[in-house]
């Protein structure tokens, strides 16, 4: 069975990754999530950031 994580949880973890106070491996171990999954979340968050900040006054 696959685990499902809320967007709020993913955002919390990605923000922790972006702070760079701990390694990906440390964070993965802390939350019990595979490091590759965390890297996917980070990549997705950074890709989506441009859309969130897009100026919609066109």
N, C-alpha and C positions, 0 to 999 in steps of 0.2 A: 504494500500500500504506500502510495506517495504522500509525502507531507505537503501541506498547503500553508503558505505564510501570507499574512495580510500585507497590504501595501505599506501600512504604517510601520510594521515590523521591518520590512525590507528597507524602507527609508532610514530607519534608525541605524540599521547595520551598515548601510552604505555611507551614511554620515560619519560613522565611526571609522570606516575604512579611509575616507577622504581626509580625516584628521591626521592620519599617518603617525599616530602615537603608538600603535601596535602593528605587528605584521599581519598579513592576511591569514597566515597559519595560526597565529595566536587567537585572532577573532573567530576563525572557523572552529577551533578547538573549544573556545568559550561557549559558543552557541550550538555546537554539535552539527555544523553544516559543512559540507565538503568545500574546500577552498575554490574549486572550479566554479561552483554555484555562486559563491560570493563575487568572483570576478565577472560572471555573467550579469549579476545584478548591478555591479558598478558600471559596466559597459553600457547597459540599458539605461541607467539613470543619467549618465553623461550624454548619451545620444538624445534622450528625451528632453534634456534641459533646454536645448535651443528652441524646441517647440513651445515650451512653457513660457519662455521669455520673448517670444516673437511678438512684434508690435502688430496688433490686429486692426489698426486704423487705416487700412488700405482702401 
